[in-house]
Amino acid sequence: MTSQPDLTSAVFHDPGAMEEIRLLDHRIQFGPTRAGWVSFVAGQGQRPTIALACDRHTLLTQSQKLVEQRAIGRK
């Protein structure tokens, strides 16, 4: 059996490549991997949701939509 490449390994091996933004009450940490981009989206006291995308712009758009959906769900 062949092993699959770990999509997040490049982020964890170079913590300096990680960026962070805050949106509403959520923290979005993101960075590049060998295969694209990964983000970890979490609100206060929540487990992070992982999003993957081929480019930075798409990843940030997906992450923003996730936060907005969570905000709507709380109303």
TIVO-2410 file (N, C-alpha, C; in nm, 3 decimals):
# residues 75
REC num residu      c1      c2      c3 atome chaine
REC   1      M   0.084  -0.117   0.000     N      A
REC   1      M   0.000   0.000   0.000    CA      A
REC   1      M   0.089   0.124   0.000     C      A
REC   2      T   0.057   0.220  -0.085     N      A
REC   2      T   0.136   0.343  -0.090    CA      A
REC   2      T   0.077   0.445   0.006     C      A
REC   3      S   0.161   0.527   0.061     N      A
REC   3      S   0.112   0.627   0.155    CA      A
REC   3      S   0.073   0.754   0.079     C      A
REC   4      Q  -0.027   0.823   0.130     N      A
REC   4      Q  -0.073   0.948   0.073    CA      A
REC   4      Q   0.010   1.062   0.132     C      A
REC   5      P   0.042   1.163   0.054     N      A
REC   5      P   0.114   1.277   0.111    CA      A
REC   5      P   0.025   1.351   0.210     C      A
REC   6      D   0.083   1.396   0.317     N      A
REC   6      D   0.010   1.472   0.418    CA      A
REC   6      D  -0.004   1.615   0.369     C      A
REC   7      L  -0.127   1.659   0.341     N      A
REC   7      L  -0.149   1.791   0.284    CA      A
REC   7      L  -0.111   1.905   0.378     C      A
REC   8      T  -0.111   1.880   0.507     N      A
REC   8      T  -0.080   1.986   0.603    CA      A
REC   8      T   0.064   1.982   0.651     C      A
REC   9      S   0.144   1.887   0.608     N      A
REC   9      S   0.279   1.873   0.662    CA      A
REC   9      S   0.366   1.995   0.637     C      A
REC  10      A   0.354   2.059   0.522     N      A
REC  10      A   0.436   2.176   0.494    CA      A
REC  10      A   0.404   2.291   0.589     C      A
REC  11      V   0.280   2.303   0.629     N      A
REC  11      V   0.241   2.408   0.723    CA      A
REC  11      V   0.304   2.381   0.859     C      A
REC  12      F   0.296   2.258   0.904     N      A
REC  12      F   0.348   2.225   1.036    CA      A
REC  12      F   0.499   2.226   1.041     C      A
REC  13      H   0.566   2.199   0.931     N      A
REC  13      H   0.712   2.201   0.929    CA      A
REC  13      H   0.768   2.342   0.923     C      A
REC  14      D   0.687   2.437   0.881     N      A
REC  14      D   0.731   2.576   0.875    CA      A
REC  14      D   0.624   2.666   0.937     C      A
REC  15      P   0.619   2.672   1.071     N      A
REC  15      P   0.517   2.752   1.137    CA      A
REC  15      P   0.520   2.899   1.096     C      A
REC  16      G   0.633   2.948   1.048     N      A
REC  16      G   0.643   3.086   1.004    CA      A
REC  16      G   0.561   3.114   0.879     C      A
REC  17      A   0.521   3.008   0.808     N      A
REC  17      A   0.442   3.025   0.687    CA      A
REC  17      A   0.293   3.044   0.718     C      A
REC  18      M   0.254   3.017   0.842     N      A
REC  18      M   0.114   3.031   0.883    CA      A
REC  18      M   0.078   3.178   0.898     C      A
REC  19      E  -0.041   3.213   0.853     N      A
REC  19      E  -0.096   3.347   0.872    CA      A
REC  19      E  -0.223   3.332   0.956     C      A
REC  20      E  -0.266   3.441   1.015     N      A
REC  20      E  -0.388   3.436   1.095    CA      A
REC  20      E  -0.468   3.564   1.075     C      A
REC  21      I  -0.598   3.546   1.062     N      A
REC  21      I  -0.689   3.660   1.059    CA      A
REC  21      I  -0.805   3.630   1.154     C      A
REC  22      R  -0.872   3.734   1.196     N      A
REC  22      R  -0.991   3.718   1.280    CA      A
REC  22      R  -1.110   3.774   1.203     C      A
REC  23      L  -1.220   3.700   1.208     N      A
REC  23      L  -1.342   3.741   1.141    CA      A
REC  23      L  -1.457   3.712   1.237     C      A
REC  24      L  -1.532   3.815   1.271     N      A
REC  24      L  -1.636   3.805   1.373    CA      A
REC  24      L  -1.570   3.749   1.498     C      A
REC  25      D  -1.618   3.640   1.553     N      A
REC  25      D  -1.555   3.585   1.673    CA      A
REC  25      D  -1.475   3.458   1.640     C      A
REC  26      H  -1.430   3.445   1.518     N      A
REC  26      H  -1.356   3.328   1.473    CA      A
REC  26      H  -1.210   3.363   1.441     C      A
REC  27      R  -1.126   3.264   1.457     N      A
REC  27      R  -0.986   3.276   1.419    CA      A
REC  27      R  -0.963   3.185   1.299     C      A
REC  28      I  -0.903   3.239   1.195     N      A
REC  28      I  -0.871   3.161   1.076    CA      A
REC  28      I  -0.719   3.159   1.062     C      A
REC  29      Q  -0.663   3.041   1.077     N      A
REC  29      Q  -0.519   3.022   1.056    CA      A
REC  29      Q  -0.504   2.950   0.923     C      A
REC  30      F  -0.411   2.996   0.840     N      A
REC  30      F  -0.397   2.935   0.708    CA      A
REC  30      F  -0.254   2.944   0.659     C      A
REC  31      G  -0.224   2.857   0.564     N      A
REC  31      G  -0.090   2.857   0.506    CA      A
REC  31      G  -0.080   2.763   0.388     C      A
REC  32      P   0.029   2.773   0.316     N      A
REC  32      P   0.048   2.689   0.197    CA      A
REC  32      P   0.094   2.549   0.234     C      A
REC  33      T   0.059   2.454   0.149     N      A
REC  33      T   0.110   2.317   0.158    CA      A
REC  33      T   0.171   2.283   0.023     C      A
REC  34      R   0.224   2.163   0.012     N      A
REC  34      R   0.280   2.121  -0.117    CA      A
REC  34      R   0.172   2.108  -0.224     C      A
REC  35      A   0.048   2.082  -0.182     N      A
REC  35      A  -0.061   2.058  -0.277    CA      A
REC  35      A  -0.159   2.173  -0.290     C      A
REC  36      G  -0.141   2.281  -0.217     N      A
REC  36      G  -0.235   2.392  -0.222    CA      A
REC  36      G  -0.231   2.472  -0.093     C      A
REC  37      W  -0.348   2.502  -0.038     N      A
REC  37      W  -0.359   2.582   0.084    CA      A
REC  37      W  -0.452   2.512   0.182     C      A
REC  38      V  -0.427   2.532   0.312     N      A
REC  38      V  -0.511   2.474   0.417    CA      A
REC  38      V  -0.544   2.583   0.519     C      A
REC  39      S  -0.667   2.578   0.572     N      A
REC  39      S  -0.702   2.670   0.680    CA      A
REC  39      S  -0.768   2.593   0.793     C      A
REC  40      F  -0.754   2.649   0.912     N      A
REC  40      F  -0.816   2.597   1.032    CA      A
REC  40      F  -0.905   2.708   1.085     C      A
REC  41      V  -1.036   2.686   1.083     N      A
REC  41      V  -1.134   2.788   1.121    CA      A
REC  41      V  -1.199   2.746   1.252     C      A
REC  42      A  -1.188   2.831   1.354     N      A
REC  42      A  -1.246   2.796   1.484    CA      A
REC  42      A  -1.299   2.918   1.556     C      A
REC  43      G  -1.415   2.902   1.615     N      A
REC  43      G  -1.471   3.003   1.703    CA      A
REC  43      G  -1.425   2.976   1.845     C      A
REC  44      Q  -1.457   3.066   1.935     N      A
REC  44      Q  -1.420   3.051   2.075    CA      A
REC  44      Q  -1.473   2.919   2.130     C      A
REC  45      G  -1.385   2.835   2.181     N      A
REC  45      G  -1.425   2.709   2.242    CA      A
REC  45      G  -1.469   2.601   2.145     C      A
REC  46      Q  -1.446   2.620   2.015     N      A
REC  46      Q  -1.484   2.521   1.914    CA      A
REC  46      Q  -1.362   2.449   1.861     C      A
REC  47      R  -1.385   2.327   1.817     N      A
REC  47      R  -1.279   2.256   1.745    CA      A
REC  47      R  -1.268   2.317   1.606     C      A
REC  48      P  -1.147   2.322   1.552     N      A
REC  48      P  -1.132   2.383   1.419    CA      A
REC  48      P  -1.190   2.297   1.308     C      A
REC  49      T  -1.241   2.365   1.207     N      A
REC  49      T  -1.282   2.301   1.083    CA      A
REC  49      T  -1.169   2.323   0.984     C      A
REC  50      I  -1.132   2.220   0.911     N      A
REC  50      I  -1.022   2.228   0.815    CA      A
REC  50      I  -1.080   2.247   0.675     C      A
REC  51      A  -1.025   2.344   0.604     N      A
REC  51      A  -1.064   2.368   0.465    CA      A
REC  51      A  -0.939   2.358   0.378     C      A
REC  52      L  -0.956   2.302   0.261     N      A
REC  52      L  -0.846   2.289   0.164    CA      A
REC  52      L  -0.887   2.356   0.033     C      A
REC  53      A  -0.791   2.418  -0.033     N      A
REC  53      A  -0.816   2.480  -0.163    CA      A
REC  53      A  -0.687   2.485  -0.243     C      A
REC  54      C  -0.700   2.505  -0.372     N      A
REC  54      C  -0.583   2.508  -0.459    CA      A
REC  54      C  -0.507   2.640  -0.453     C      A
REC  55      D  -0.576   2.749  -0.412     N      A
REC  55      D  -0.507   2.878  -0.404    CA      A
REC  55      D  -0.555   2.957  -0.283     C      A
REC  56      R  -0.480   3.059  -0.248     N      A
REC  56      R  -0.504   3.138  -0.127    CA      A
REC  56      R  -0.640   3.210  -0.133     C      A
REC  57      H  -0.671   3.271  -0.245     N      A
REC  57      H  -0.797   3.345  -0.259    CA      A
REC  57      H  -0.917   3.254  -0.238     C      A
REC  58      T  -0.919   3.139  -0.303     N      A
REC  58      T  -1.030   3.044  -0.288    CA      A
REC  58      T  -1.041   2.997  -0.144     C      A
REC  59      L  -0.930   2.971  -0.081     N      A
REC  59      L  -0.930   2.925   0.057    CA      A
REC  59      L  -0.991   3.030   0.150     C      A
REC  60      L  -0.951   3.155   0.134     N      A
REC  60      L  -1.003   3.261   0.220    CA      A
REC  60      L  -1.152   3.284   0.195     C      A
REC  61      T  -1.196   3.271   0.071     N      A
REC  61      T  -1.338   3.283   0.039    CA      A
REC  61      T  -1.417   3.172   0.107     C      A
REC  62      Q  -1.369   3.049   0.099     N      A
REC  62      Q  -1.435   2.935   0.164    CA      A
REC  62      Q  -1.440   2.954   0.315     C      A
REC  63      S  -1.331   2.998   0.372     N      A
REC  63      S  -1.323   3.016   0.517    CA      A
REC  63      S  -1.419   3.126   0.563     C      A
REC  64      Q  -1.428   3.234   0.488     N      A
REC  64      Q  -1.519   3.343   0.521    CA      A
REC  64      Q  -1.664   3.295   0.514     C      A
REC  65      K  -1.699   3.219   0.412     N      A
REC  65      K  -1.835   3.166   0.399    CA      A
REC  65      K  -1.869   3.075   0.517     C      A
REC  66      L  -1.773   2.994   0.560     N      A
REC  66      L  -1.795   2.905   0.674    CA      A
REC  66      L  -1.827   2.986   0.800     C      A
REC  67      V  -1.749   3.091   0.826     N      A
REC  67      V  -1.774   3.176   0.943    CA      A
REC  67      V  -1.912   3.242   0.932     C      A
REC  68      E  -1.947   3.292   0.816     N      A
REC  68      E  -2.076   3.358   0.797    CA      A
REC  68      E  -2.192   3.259   0.818     C      A
REC  69      Q  -2.177   3.136   0.770     N      A
REC  69      Q  -2.281   3.034   0.789    CA      A
REC  69      Q  -2.298   3.003   0.937     C      A
REC  70      R  -2.188   2.995   1.009     N      A
REC  70      R  -2.196   2.970   1.153    CA      A
REC  70      R  -2.265   3.085   1.224     C      A
REC  71      A  -2.237   3.208   1.184     N      A
REC  71      A  -2.299   3.325   1.246    CA      A
REC  71      A  -2.451   3.324   1.220     C      A
REC  72      I  -2.492   3.290   1.100     N      A
REC  72      I  -2.635   3.284   1.067    CA      A
REC  72      I  -2.702   3.174   1.147     C      A
REC  73      G  -2.633   3.062   1.163     N      A
REC  73      G  -2.688   2.948   1.237    CA      A
REC  73      G  -2.712   2.977   1.384     C      A
REC  74      R  -2.640   3.072   1.439     N      A
REC  74      R  -2.656   3.107   1.580    CA      A
REC  74      R  -2.772   3.202   1.606     C      A
REC  75      K  -2.823   3.264   1.501     N      A
REC  75      K  -2.932   3.362   1.518    CA      A
REC  75      K  -3.065   3.294   1.531     C      A
***
